[in-house]
């Protein structure tokens, strides 16, 4: 027999009416892990919650082991693909290891059934499902947020009502809209008259669509269903909107509406404002699709209002007679797919929601610690400092990444530096004079040069990192913007200093020079607005472009290094998680503090809000501020209930008692602190595991099955738990090889 049939069956009751089930895997017929090439499954005729698919492959394409995953998705209209559609991933099985089945000799009767019926998202007894990410160049995701005092009405009787808000997207090019709510079919029905055209008198309500009008409607919509998360509630996950919306408490609630689209420039949104009807019978007659509620007003958000990646817009709230009765403030946020992202569509490997439960990992803050405002053994955020932390036993090192003017990702903490160009100084030798007075640096900063009265005075000027090219940063004499004279390390390097000890290393430098056994906790620096009205750094790079440059360096140079992203900007956390599915993300939360000026964004002002945001966004977890958790550890426990990973940062961790409290009492997953390994020796846990594995293999000699050294007899005391699964897998493979040889 030249061909074989493989049957897949998976059960899932919660799939939505407009969605389909897909299977993607490690062979050509399963799409080689690319969602766009996945196999669409069909519904079993006897069980609508059972999805089935079969593929036929040639005998020479059979491999011993085939890996695969299931995901739910739907189609959106494509103006560029030949088939006129793109696949959007809704939910997917995000276990670190995909499903597998191993072909057996008795399978070769021509029909292979893959391990019975699977349950979507459940593998080896563990449920793990994640939201999809942007896998198409045409795909964008838009977030509409209403929070604070978003509603403003002109008259008192309108102010005193309780409003239920519902958001509906629609494509301005069509007189009918795609309804995700009213359809009871697998493919929802397009043929629903657009409420937008009705209220603007663009359609004669008494007219009947001609039969040929149907032909102009596309087969697929250009937008997804709009779901909503209430960040201010105890249940902040995304859900479908009720047909009459959700009650919005002005000043108190934080609503986030989310939609995916393949045609951003044509997408508009309708905000409907419902109130509970006094006369239910009358309300049902007037509005039968929303029983018990009355649509009091409507607001329209047009695509022309969305002019950038993020911003605020104000739209009028209109009564049914088109009279303005108030206004709605909308905070919008747009994510675009990463450039050159073809290789990032793969579903083969993912660590986005993966964190192995082990003892607390210890993370070197900026390598060996803050050196510009405190004392440290090495200049912070340098290759030398990061490598020194690893040698001192750090499991991860934490450092900050931002862009220079020429868009090169560099490692540096602050957004600004102090710059001076001196004609001559006692502490600069001839080599340094040449470097500081180079034409490239002086030309770009000539307007800042001042001469002191004694012809040797140095004038400092604060400049943003984003306004200096990498070459300028390395040529100019720069100081930390809060530099002191108490013996802390200066930013500017000595002229004969080793390259690895110099400031402003590139991200690529760290990826290629620092030992790969140490993980990287990369903080993405992006400036935010503070509550005192100041901004950390105005006129910064656009968010999508900014992170695309950084991610490109990571994808090209990270290899197998363990990487966890983090950021104080919650929107940046969302962007990173939606642009790629490989690396996990933590939200850096300030919480309630008396040490720092808090950010305006309320998602960061309390640890509880940080937990709600992380859970709703389905990122890995929260990096809590030690000051806040020492005052009240409850947010950490809430995060545990949501399955979130918890790191801790802060000056309190320079006290060993506090480190021990977080490690052994709160059992956090990671602690970040200065001067790691100086007071007591420690070893990198990943290096320990590697050495244990080498020792074990050395004991076993050649890879063969031994009666006295069976991998099945290895105990937890003999080898760290993180490699036990690897060892057992090796044992299975060896036994199978031995069986085949016999």
Secondary structure, DSSP 8 states (H G I E B T S, - for coil): --EEEEEEEEE-S---TT-EEEEEESSGGGGGGBGGG-EE-EE-SS-TTEEEEEEEEEGGG--SEEEEEEEEEEEEE-SSSTTSEEEEEEEEE--SS-EEEE--GGGTTSEEE-SS-EETTEETTEE-EEE----STT-EEEEEEEESS-EEESSHHHHTS-EEEEEEEEETT-SEE--SSS--SSS----EE-HHHHHTT-S-TT----GGGGGGS-SS-SB---EEEETTSS--S-EE--TT-EEE-TTT-EEEEEEEES-GGGEEEEEEEEEE-SSHHHHHHH-TTSTTEEEEEEEEE-GGG--SSEEEEEEEEEETTS-EEEEEEEEEEEEE--TT-GGGGB-S---TT-----S-EEEEETTT---SSS--SS-TTSHHHHHHHHHTT-SEEEEEEEE-TT--EEE-S-SEEEEE--S--TT--HHHHHHHT-HHHHHHHGGG----TTS-----EEEEGGGS-HHHHHHSEEEETT--SSS---SS--TT--GGGSS--BHHHHHHHS-TTSEEEEEE----BBTTS-BSSSS---HHHHHHHHHHHHHHH-TT--EEEEES-HHHHHHHHHH-SSSEEEEE---S-SSS--BS-TTTTSHHHHHHHHHHHT-SEEEEEHHHHHH-THHHHHHHHTT-EEEEESGGGGSHHHHHIIIIIS--SEEEESSTTSSS----HHHHHHHHHHHHHHHH-SSS--SSS-GGG--TTTS-GGGHHHHHHHHHHHHHHHHHH-
